[in-house]
Amino acid sequence: MATNRLFTSDSDNRMIIETDGGSRGNPGQAAIGVVVNGREYAEHIGVKTNNEAEYAALIFALKKAKQLLGKAKAKATDIEVRMDSELVVKQMNSQYKISEESLQPLFMQVWNLRLDFKSVKFVHVLRGENRRADALVNQALDTTR
């Protein structure tokens, strides 16, 4: 169910974000899908690995959240990011090391973007719980053929 509100109903200082990134081939043509409380974004991002696309979606989402909220409101907002990439979630939660060199600068970019908000929580969800973001990725990839 889409909504124009920027916040969840249980708190005016909490924002839910769903992200997904994917590539057809690894590396291959890639895209991101992001849902920020009902606002949907899909974008083709060129040739990337699947993990690079997952990080690109996360970076896009945090930048978009800050843009929608404004700097002052962002600093007072708790963000919950839901994504089906166990690797990215565990890396952001300091449970996995970042061994792929290409992911290290992306990790640092997300790490720094977190500072724009009161808090950022990274939650792993099953693919079925991330359908909207996943559909946006496929939509962007399908339109670039």
FIVO-436631 format. One record per residue: residue in one letter; x, y, z of N, C-alpha, C in turn. Coordinates in steps of 0.2 Angstrom, whole numbers, plus 5000, padded with zeros to 4 digits. Example, Ala and Ser with C-alpha at 12.3 -4.5 7.8 and 13.67 -1.06 7.14 Angstrom:
2
A506649725039506249785039506649845039
S506449895035506849955036506450005039
END
This chain:
145
M500449945000500050005000500450065000
A500450104995500850164994500550224999
T501050265001500750325005501250385004
N500950445005501350505003501650525010
R501550495015501850515022502550495022
L503050535025503750515025503850475031
F503450465036503550425042503050375043
T503250325047502850265049502350295054
S501750255054501250275058501450275066
D501850235068502050225075502550275078
S502850315073503350365076503450415070
D503450475072503550535068504250545067
N504750505070505450515069505750445067
R505350405063505650345061505450335053
M505950315049505850305042506050235040
I505650205036505750135034505950145027
I506550115025506750115018506850035016
E506650025010506849955007507249965001
T507749925001508249934995508349864992
D508549864985508749804982509249824976
G509749784975510149804969510249734966
G510349734959510449674956510749684949
S511049624947511449634940511249564936
R511149574930511049514925511749494923
G512049444926512749434925513149464931
N513749434932514049454938514849464937
P515049524934514649584933514249584927
G513749624927513249634921512849694922
Q512449704917511949764918511649764924
A511649824928511349824935510849874936
A510449874941509949924943509849924950
I509549974952509349984959508549994960
G508349974965507649984967507550004974
V507250064976507250084982506450114984
V506250094990505650114992505750154999
V505550214999505650265005504950285007
N504650245011503950255014503450265008
G503450215003502950224998503150254992
R503650294992503950324986504450274983
E504350264977504750214973505250244968
Y505850214968506350234963506650174960
A506750184954507150124950507650164945
E508250134945508750164940509250114938
H509350114931509850074928510550104930
I511050064932511650094935512250074931
G512150044925512750024921512949954923
V513649934921513849864923514149864930
K513949824934514149814941514049744943
T514449724948514249664951513649664955
N513349614957512749614961512849644968
N513449634971513549664978513649744977
E513949764972514049834970513349864969
A512949834966512249854965511849864971
E511949814976511649814982511849874986
Y512549894986512749954990512550014986
A512550014980512250074976511550094978
A511150044979510450054981510450084988
L510850054992510850084999511050154999
I511650174995511850244995511350284992
F511050264987510450304984509950314989
A509750264993509150274997509350325003
L509950315006510150365011510150435009
K510450445003510450515000509750534999
K509250494996508650514995508250535001
A508350495007508050505013508250575016
K508850585016509050655018508750705014
Q508750695007508450755003507750765005
L507350705006506650715007506550745014
L506950725019506850755026507150825027
G507650835024508050895025508550885031
K509050925031509650915035509450905043
A509050955045508850955052508450905054
K507950885050507450835052507850765051
A508250755047508650695046509050675052
K509350725055509750715061509250695067
A508650705067508150685072507850615070
T507950585065507650535062507950465063
D507650415065507950345065507750315059
I508250285055508150255049508150175050
E507750135047507750065047507750045039
V508350015037508449995031508349925030
R507849905026507749825025507949805018
M508449755018508649735012508749655012
D508749625006508849555006509549535005
S510049575005510749565004511049545011
E511149485013511349465019512149495020
L512449495014513149515014513249585017
V512849635013512849705015512649715022
V512049685024511849695031512349675036
K512649615035513149595040513749635040
Q513949665034514549705033514349775037
M513749795036513549865039513449855047
N513349795049513249785056513849755059
S514449765056515149745058515149665060
Q514749625056514749555057515249515052
Y515349545046515749525041516249575039
K516849555037517349595035517249615028
I517449665025517449685018518049665014
S518049605011518649575008518649595001
E518149614998518149634991518349704990
E518949714987519149784987518649834984
S518249814979517849864976517249884980
L517149844986516549864990516849904996
Q517449914997517749955003517550025002
P517650064996517450134996516650134997
L516250094994515550094995515350085002
F515650045006515550035013515650095016
M516250135015516450195018515950245017
Q515650245011515150305009514550295013
V514350225014513750215018513850235025
W514450215027514650225034514550305036
N514850345031514850415032514150445031
L513750415027513050435026512650425032
R512750375036512450355042512450415047
L512950455047513050515052512550565051
D512150565045511650615043511050605047
F510950545050510350535054510450515061
K509950515065509950505072510250435073
S509950385069510250315069510050285063
V510450235061510250195055510350115057
K509750085056509750005058509749975051
F510149925050510149875044509849815046
V509349795042508949735044508949685038
H509149625039509049575033508349545033
V508049555027507349525026507449475020
L506949425020506949375015506749405008
R506949385003506749404996506049424996
G505649374998504949384998504649445001
E505049465006504849525010505049595007
N505449585002505749644998505549644991
R504849624990504649614983504549684979
R504349734983504349794979504949824976
A505449824981506149844979506449804973
D506349734974506549684969506249694962
A505549714962505149724956505449784953
L505649834957505949904954506549884950
V506949844953507649824950507449794943
N507049744943506849714937506549754932
Q506149804934505849854929506349894926
A506849914930507349954927507849914922
L507949854924508349814920507949794913
D507349784914506949764908506849824903
T506849884905506749944901507449964898
T508049934900508649954897508849904891
R508449854889508649804884508649834877
END
